[in-house]
C-alpha cells in the first residue's frame, strides 16, 4: 500500500473513497496542486430503485392522450430512456450529491476556493451514476498564534439617540407570543425532511431522503409547496408531489415524485430572538446585548461598527499571514461576482467605470483570501456547524437590521430569494465560516 505522502508526488492520484452512506461514494483525483477532480458515485442498487419508481411515474402519465399503463416496465424504460435517466440524474444531484460533496470535502479538510463545478454526469450499464466535479483547492498556510495578536476594536459613536434606537428595536421586535409560535408564517425559514414514498404513502427506500431550508415568502405566484407549508406547525407531516426541482421538466405534475415532508425547524423571520442572539455572540446580560446591537446602529462614514470590526480583523489576520491566490482561482471568482452583478439594475453604470475590471479583481482576491484564512482556522480549531448554528444564522439574515451581522454567504445558493429552497450543507459552509469569524472576534476582544 502506497503511503499518502508518497502518493502526493504522483499524478493523477486517487485517494481512498469515504462515504456517509452505503449507497453513495466519493473519490478524489488530484490533477494539480490547485485542481482536484471529485467523483461522486451513486451505487447501482439505489439507482435501480429510483429508475423503477420513475418508470411507475411515467406509466401513470398519458402522452398525447395515449395511455401506456398496459406496457411492460422494460418497454417503458426503453421507450423513454433519455427522459427517465435525466429525471433520475437530476433527483440525485439536487437531493443528495450537492450535500454529499460539501460534507465530504469538509470532513477531509479540503479548502475549496470556489463552488464545485459539475463537468459531466454518466450512467454505467449497471445503472451506477457518476457525477464528475472540478474543485479549486487553496494552498495550505501555516497559521500563527493568532489568539495572541494585539487587536484594537473600532469604537462606536457616543450619540444617546443611538441607544434609544437600540432600546426601541428590542421593544418593537420582541413579541413572546409571536416568537414562541410554532406556526409557519410569511418571512419564516423552515427546515424540512423529504422522504420519497409510493402512491400508497410507503417509503421506497431510506436512502431517498433529503433536507432543505425553505424561505417562506408571498409573491405574485406562490408555489404550491409554500402554500402547503403556511399555517402548519413544527413536526407536522404531509404528503406532496410539489417538491420536484427539475428545471428540465415540462411542468407535468403527473410525473412528479411523491414525498412525505416533515417540518423539523421554524425560524421566525419577523421577530427578534433574545435567546438566539445571546448564544450567537456568547452574550451574558442585557448590557452585552445592547452593546452588540449597537454595532449595527453606529455608523462612521457609511460603515457600521460591525463592518469596521470585521475589516480590522481581516486586516490583522492577512497582514500576519501573507499569501497569494493563484490567478485562475481569482478568475473563477470574478466569473461568480459578475454573474451576480449582471441582473442588478445598476450593472451597466458600474461597468462603465474605468476601474470596473480592477475593482472586480480586487474584490475576488479579497473574498478568496478571507475565506481561505477563515477555513484554515475553522479546521485548526475544529469548529463545526450544527442545527443551532444554522438557526442563529438564519435568524440574523432574515431581519433587515440584523442582516449586517452576517458577513459570509453561501456561494450560488439563493439565500436572499423568497421561496428559495437551500441545500443544507452549502448553507452550513457559510454558517461555519460565520461561526469561526465570531469566534475570532470574541477571542481577540475578550
C-alpha positions as semicolon CSV with decimal commas, in nm:
position;residue;x (nm);y (nm);z (nm)
1;X;0,000;0,000;0,000
2;X;0,144;0,337;-0,105
3;X;0,187;0,591;0,172
4;X;-0,026;0,905;0,128
5;X;0,281;1,129;0,137
6;X;0,436;0,924;-0,142
7;X;0,113;0,944;-0,340
8;X;0,126;1,323;-0,344
9;X;0,425;1,315;-0,577
10;X;0,228;1,116;-0,836
11;X;-0,024;1,246;-1,089
12;X;-0,306;1,179;-1,109
13;X;-0,377;1,043;-0,763
14;X;-0,684;0,856;-0,648
15;X;-0,733;0,895;-0,275
16;X;-0,936;0,632;-0,086
17;X;-1,310;0,685;-0,107
18;X;-1,512;0,764;0,202
19;X;-1,891;0,764;0,234
20;X;-2,154;0,881;0,477
21;X;-2,395;0,627;0,333
22;X;-2,355;0,284;0,180
23;X;-2,523;0,399;-0,141
24;X;-2,302;0,696;-0,226
25;X;-1,925;0,721;-0,260
26;X;-1,665;0,988;-0,318
27;X;-1,330;0,964;-0,493
28;X;-1,077;1,245;-0,521
29;X;-0,822;1,257;-0,805
30;X;-0,552;1,520;-0,761
31;X;-0,480;1,669;-1,103
32;X;-0,260;1,951;-0,974
33;X;-0,189;2,139;-0,652
34;X;-0,492;2,362;-0,715
35;X;-0,725;2,139;-0,916
36;X;-0,889;1,820;-0,794
37;X;-1,142;1,605;-0,974
38;X;-1,411;1,476;-0,742
39;X;-1,627;1,183;-0,849
40;X;-1,948;1,125;-0,655
41;X;-2,094;0,785;-0,727
42;X;-2,448;0,655;-0,676
43;X;-2,445;0,279;-0,623
44;X;-2,644;0,068;-0,877
45;X;-2,881;-0,069;-0,613
46;X;-3,018;0,272;-0,518
47;X;-3,019;0,396;-0,877
48;X;-3,222;0,095;-0,991
49;X;-3,479;0,156;-0,716
50;X;-3,529;0,515;-0,834
51;X;-3,541;0,411;-1,200
52;X;-3,820;0,167;-1,118
53;X;-4,010;0,439;-0,929
54;X;-3,962;0,678;-1,222
55;X;-4,092;0,416;-1,465
56;X;-4,403;0,384;-1,247
57;X;-4,450;0,763;-1,264
58;X;-4,425;0,758;-1,643
59;X;-4,665;0,462;-1,656
60;X;-4,936;0,675;-1,495
61;X;-4,883;0,959;-1,742
62;X;-5,068;0,998;-2,069
63;X;-4,868;1,113;-2,371
64;X;-5,080;1,287;-2,633
65;X;-5,388;1,111;-2,491
66;X;-5,215;0,774;-2,535
67;X;-5,213;0,558;-2,221
68;X;-4,903;0,345;-2,156
69;X;-5,035;0,175;-1,841
70;X;-5,050;-0,164;-2,012
71;X;-4,686;-0,156;-2,132
72;X;-4,418;-0,353;-1,952
73;X;-4,160;-0,181;-1,732
74;X;-3,882;-0,267;-1,976
75;X;-4,077;-0,130;-2,271
76;X;-4,144;0,198;-2,089
77;X;-3,781;0,225;-1,978
78;X;-3,660;0,163;-2,334
79;X;-3,913;0,398;-2,494
80;X;-3,849;0,689;-2,257
81;X;-3,490;0,605;-2,170
82;X;-3,347;0,957;-2,202
83;X;-3,628;1,130;-2,010
84;X;-3,624;0,873;-1,730
85;X;-3,246;0,879;-1,689
86;X;-3,237;1,259;-1,693
87;X;-3,501;1,275;-1,421
88;X;-3,312;1,021;-1,209
89;X;-2,981;1,204;-1,252
90;X;-3,140;1,537;-1,161
91;X;-3,302;1,394;-0,849
92;X;-2,978;1,252;-0,710
93;X;-2,789;1,571;-0,794
94;X;-3,033;1,806;-0,623
95;X;-3,133;1,588;-0,328
96;X;-2,809;1,406;-0,242
97;X;-2,495;1,486;-0,442
98;X;-2,471;1,859;-0,362
99;X;-2,496;1,798;0,013
100;X;-2,263;1,499;-0,001
101;X;-1,976;1,671;-0,182
102;X;-1,976;1,964;0,063
103;X;-1,990;1,730;0,364
104;X;-1,711;1,501;0,246
105;X;-1,470;1,772;0,129
106;X;-1,519;1,947;0,463
107;X;-1,459;1,623;0,656
108;X;-1,140;1,568;0,457
109;X;-1,034;1,928;0,535
110;X;-1,006;2,033;0,173
111;X;-1,006;2,412;0,145
112;X;-1,229;2,472;-0,159
113;X;-1,155;2,808;-0,316
114;X;-1,473;2,817;-0,524
115;X;-1,803;2,636;-0,567
116;X;-1,761;2,284;-0,715
117;X;-1,811;2,288;-1,091
118;X;-2,002;1,993;-1,240
119;X;-1,821;1,884;-1,557
120;X;-2,015;1,571;-1,656
121;X;-2,260;1,300;-1,545
122;X;-2,259;0,945;-1,673
123;X;-2,470;0,636;-1,609
124;X;-2,297;0,300;-1,640
125;X;-2,460;-0,010;-1,799
126;X;-2,523;-0,143;-1,446
127;X;-2,707;0,187;-1,368
128;X;-2,432;0,325;-1,140
129;X;-2,422;0,705;-1,179
130;X;-2,103;0,913;-1,156
131;X;-2,101;1,291;-1,113
132;X;-1,768;1,448;-1,210
133;X;-1,677;1,778;-1,043
134;X;-1,377;2,007;-1,076
135;X;-1,290;2,177;-0,749
136;X;-1,038;2,453;-0,693
137;X;-0,820;2,391;-0,389
138;X;-0,627;2,656;-0,197
139;X;-0,267;2,617;-0,085
140;X;-0,216;2,527;0,281
141;X;-0,099;2,812;0,503
142;X;0,083;2,787;0,832
143;X;-0,128;2,951;1,099
144;X;0,045;3,168;1,356
145;X;-0,065;3,216;1,717
146;X;-0,348;3,444;1,611
147;X;-0,515;3,431;1,954
148;X;-0,230;3,643;2,092
149;X;-0,241;3,911;1,822
150;X;-0,293;4,263;1,951
151;X;-0,630;4,392;1,836
152;X;-0,787;4,732;1,893
153;X;-1,164;4,730;1,836
154;X;-1,312;5,026;1,646
155;X;-1,522;5,241;1,878
156;X;-1,890;5,324;1,848
157;X;-2,033;5,671;1,821
158;X;-2,150;5,810;2,155
159;X;-2,478;5,962;2,044
160;X;-2,751;5,899;2,302
161;X;-3,005;5,880;2,022
162;X;-2,840;5,556;1,906
163;X;-2,900;5,397;2,246
164;X;-3,267;5,493;2,222
165;X;-3,285;5,333;1,877
166;X;-3,146;5,006;2,013
167;X;-3,396;5,004;2,301
168;X;-3,681;5,078;2,060
169;X;-3,565;4,800;1,828
170;X;-3,570;4,545;2,110
171;X;-3,909;4,660;2,237
172;X;-4,069;4,657;1,892
173;X;-3,923;4,327;1,775
174;X;-3,973;4,113;2,084
175;X;-4,317;3,957;2,094
176;X;-4,320;3,646;2,315
177;X;-4,648;3,529;2,165
178;X;-4,518;3,556;1,810
179;X;-4,165;3,437;1,886
180;X;-4,284;3,121;2,057
181;X;-4,530;3,046;1,780
182;X;-4,473;2,713;1,610
183;X;-4,697;2,804;1,317
184;X;-4,530;2,880;0,984
185;X;-4,587;3,238;0,867
186;X;-4,465;3,467;0,593
187;X;-4,092;3,550;0,613
188;X;-4,010;3,240;0,821
189;X;-3,733;2,992;0,741
190;X;-3,843;2,627;0,753
191;X;-3,629;2,313;0,763
192;X;-3,795;2,011;0,606
193;X;-3,706;1,645;0,568
194;X;-3,839;1,488;0,249
195;X;-3,871;1,108;0,219
196;X;-3,979;0,966;-0,117
197;X;-4,286;0,743;-0,096
198;X;-4,500;0,541;-0,334
199;X;-4,863;0,606;-0,424
200;X;-4,975;0,431;-0,103
201;X;-4,751;0,655;0,110
202;X;-4,499;0,381;0,197
203;X;-4,126;0,476;0,195
204;X;-3,950;0,349;-0,117
205;X;-3,602;0,340;0,036
206;X;-3,442;0,505;0,339
207;X;-3,166;0,637;0,111
208;X;-3,414;0,851;-0,085
209;X;-3,437;1,116;0,183
210;X;-3,315;1,475;0,178
211;X;-3,337;1,801;0,374
212;X;-3,383;2,162;0,268
213;X;-3,423;2,506;0,419
214;X;-3,709;2,698;0,257
215;X;-3,772;3,072;0,278
216;X;-4,144;3,140;0,311
217;X;-4,247;3,444;0,111
218;X;-4,555;3,564;-0,076
219;X;-4,500;3,677;-0,435
220;X;-4,721;3,720;-0,741
221;X;-4,717;3,344;-0,792
222;X;-4,680;3,134;-0,478
223;X;-4,551;2,780;-0,538
224;X;-4,786;2,506;-0,415
225;X;-4,529;2,381;-0,163
226;X;-4,514;2,723;0,007
227;X;-4,894;2,729;0,024
228;X;-4,892;2,383;0,180
229;X;-4,637;2,488;0,444
230;X;-4,810;2,810;0,552
231;X;-5,008;2,762;0,872
232;X;-4,857;2,425;0,955
233;X;-4,672;2,355;1,281
234;X;-4,340;2,208;1,391
235;X;-4,320;1,829;1,342
236;X;-4,625;1,832;1,115
237;X;-4,610;1,576;0,833
238;X;-4,787;1,579;0,498
239;X;-4,763;1,424;0,152
240;X;-4,678;1,631;-0,155
241;X;-4,585;1,596;-0,521
242;X;-4,471;1,960;-0,534
243;X;-4,111;1,914;-0,422
244;X;-3,962;1,838;-0,763
245;X;-3,693;2,091;-0,856
246;X;-3,634;1,953;-1,205
247;X;-3,595;2,258;-1,429
248;X;-3,573;2,035;-1,736
249;X;-3,927;1,906;-1,689
250;X;-4,216;2,047;-1,888
251;X;-4,426;2,122;-1,580
252;X;-4,619;1,794;-1,594
253;X;-4,707;1,744;-1,227
254;X;-4,818;1,389;-1,302
255;X;-4,453;1,298;-1,349
256;X;-4,350;1,426;-1,006
257;X;-4,218;1,212;-0,724
258;X;-4,426;1,188;-0,409
259;X;-4,272;1,281;-0,074
260;X;-4,356;1,262;0,292
261;X;-4,250;1,603;0,424
262;X;-4,166;1,654;0,792
263;X;-4,125;2,004;0,938
264;X;-3,811;1,994;1,155
265;X;-3,740;2,358;1,242
266;X;-3,903;2,701;1,210
267;X;-3,709;3,029;1,237
268;X;-3,936;3,329;1,286
269;X;-3,822;3,586;1,033
270;X;-4,002;3,895;1,162
271;X;-3,908;3,878;1,530
272;X;-3,601;3,925;1,746
273;X;-3,499;3,621;1,948
274;X;-3,300;3,731;2,251
275;X;-3,203;3,370;2,317
276;X;-3,063;3,306;1,968
277;X;-2,885;3,642;1,967
278;X;-2,720;3,579;2,304
279;X;-2,597;3,233;2,208
280;X;-2,465;3,351;1,871
281;X;-2,230;3,604;2,028
282;X;-2,181;3,448;2,374
283;X;-2,350;3,740;2,550
284;X;-2,415;3,726;2,924
285;X;-2,650;4,012;3,012
286;X;-2,864;4,296;2,879
287;X;-2,568;4,534;2,867
288;X;-2,379;4,292;2,642
289;X;-2,685;4,257;2,419
290;X;-2,725;4,635;2,397
291;X;-2,359;4,689;2,311
292;X;-2,360;4,415;2,048
293;X;-2,672;4,554;1,880
294;X;-2,508;4,895;1,882
295;X;-2,255;4,761;1,630
296;X;-2,519;4,775;1,355
297;X;-2,664;5,110;1,466
298;X;-2,339;5,304;1,495
299;X;-2,208;5,421;1,156
300;X;-1,897;5,619;1,068
301;X;-1,850;5,728;0,706
302;X;-2,134;5,496;0,598
303;X;-1,960;5,196;0,755
304;X;-2,117;5,027;1,056
305;X;-1,911;4,948;1,362
306;X;-1,969;4,578;1,292
307;X;-1,827;4,608;0,939
308;X;-1,534;4,814;1,070
309;X;-1,454;4,544;1,328
310;X;-1,457;4,272;1,063
311;X;-1,240;4,478;0,828
312;X;-0,985;4,529;1,105
313;X;-0,988;4,159;1,196
314;X;-0,912;4,055;0,839
315;X;-0,652;4,330;0,800
316;X;-0,477;4,188;1,107
317;X;-0,505;3,821;1,003
318;X;-0,393;3,880;0,645
319;X;-0,106;4,106;0,746
320;X;0,026;3,824;0,966
321;X;-0,049;3,550;0,711
322;X;0,077;3,670;0,374
323;X;-0,003;3,451;0,074
324;X;-0,108;3,485;-0,288
325;X;-0,410;3,329;-0,456
326;X;-0,339;3,168;-0,796
327;X;-0,469;3,372;-1,087
328;X;-0,701;3,102;-1,224
329;X;-0,880;3,081;-0,887
330;X;-0,930;3,457;-0,892
331;X;-1,071;3,438;-1,246
332;X;-1,326;3,178;-1,134
333;X;-1,439;3,405;-0,851
334;X;-1,459;3,701;-1,087
335;X;-1,700;3,498;-1,303
336;X;-1,919;3,434;-1,000
337;X;-1,918;3,801;-0,896
338;X;-2,012;3,914;-1,247
339;X;-2,293;3,656;-1,266
340;X;-2,443;3,814;-0,955
341;X;-2,388;4,172;-1,072
342;X;-2,534;4,138;-1,421
343;X;-2,900;4,111;-1,313
344;X;-2,865;4,426;-1,099
345;X;-3,032;4,742;-1,242
346;X;-2,711;4,946;-1,198
347;X;-2,481;4,690;-1,360
348;X;-2,420;4,895;-1,675
349;X;-2,344;5,203;-1,464
350;X;-2,082;5,006;-1,271
351;X;-1,940;4,852;-1,588
352;X;-1,895;5,195;-1,746
353;X;-1,646;5,296;-1,476
354;X;-1,283;5,300;-1,591
355;X;-1,165;5,090;-1,295
356;X;-1,453;4,837;-1,308
357;X;-1,243;4,534;-1,403
358;X;-0,977;4,620;-1,148
359;X;-1,239;4,651;-0,873
360;X;-1,386;4,311;-0,963
361;X;-1,040;4,154;-0,950
362;X;-0,957;4,312;-0,613
363;X;-1,293;4,201;-0,471
364;X;-1,237;3,845;-0,594
365;X;-0,890;3,834;-0,436
366;X;-1,024;3,980;-0,111
367;X;-1,308;3,729;-0,084
368;X;-1,082;3,432;-0,156
369;X;-0,811;3,535;0,091
370;X;-1,066;3,592;0,367
371;X;-1,238;3,259;0,305
372;X;-0,908;3,070;0,287
373;X;-0,773;3,204;0,617
374;X;-1,112;3,150;0,785
375;X;-1,134;2,791;0,658
376;X;-0,784;2,714;0,788
377;X;-0,875;2,847;1,132
378;X;-1,204;2,651;1,120
379;X;-1,021;2,322;1,074
380;X;-0,740;2,413;1,316
381;X;-0,992;2,497;1,589
382;X;-1,215;2,202;1,494
383;X;-1,520;2,429;1,462
384;X;-1,837;2,265;1,329
385;X;-2,186;2,390;1,242
386;X;-2,495;2,223;1,386
387;X;-2,869;2,292;1,363
388;X;-2,850;2,554;1,637
389;X;-2,582;2,745;1,443
390;X;-2,799;2,739;1,130
391;X;-3,094;2,871;1,328
392;X;-2,880;3,155;1,463
393;X;-2,751;3,240;1,114
394;X;-3,097;3,243;0,951
395;X;-3,240;3,441;1,241
396;X;-2,992;3,721;1,168
397;X;-3,014;3,714;0,790
398;X;-3,397;3,725;0,798
399;X;-3,400;4,063;0,973
400;X;-3,309;4,372;0,771
401;X;-3,133;4,538;1,063
402;X;-2,961;4,226;1,198
403;X;-2,850;4,117;0,849
404;X;-2,550;4,347;0,894
405;X;-2,411;4,091;1,139
406;X;-2,377;3,834;0,859
407;X;-2,056;3,853;0,660
408;X;-2,026;3,517;0,480
409;X;-2,299;3,399;0,246
410;X;-2,338;3,074;0,055
411;X;-2,194;3,082;-0,295
412;X;-2,452;3,018;-0,569
413;X;-2,733;2,931;-0,326
414;X;-3,016;3,188;-0,338
415;X;-3,015;3,288;0,028
416;X;-3,192;3,622;-0,037
417;X;-3,469;3,484;-0,257
418;X;-3,814;3,441;-0,112
419;X;-3,944;3,088;-0,169
420;X;-3,587;2,962;-0,219
421;X;-3,502;2,602;-0,137
422;X;-3,149;2,580;0,003
423;X;-2,942;2,264;0,031
424;X;-2,832;2,217;0,392
425;X;-2,456;2,168;0,358
426;X;-2,372;2,457;0,120
427;X;-2,552;2,672;0,376
428;X;-2,353;2,503;0,653
429;X;-2,030;2,608;0,481
430;X;-2,130;2,974;0,515
431;X;-2,259;2,915;0,869
432;X;-1,937;2,755;0,993
433;X;-1,735;3,041;0,841
434;X;-1,957;3,289;1,022
435;X;-1,921;3,092;1,345
436;X;-1,542;3,094;1,306
437;X;-1,539;3,469;1,241
438;X;-1,745;3,530;1,556
439;X;-1,510;3,302;1,749
440;X;-1,209;3,504;1,629
441;X;-1,371;3,839;1,717
442;X;-1,474;3,712;2,060
443;X;-1,123;3,575;2,129
444;X;-0,946;3,895;2,019
445;X;-1,180;4,127;2,214
446;X;-1,204;3,941;2,546
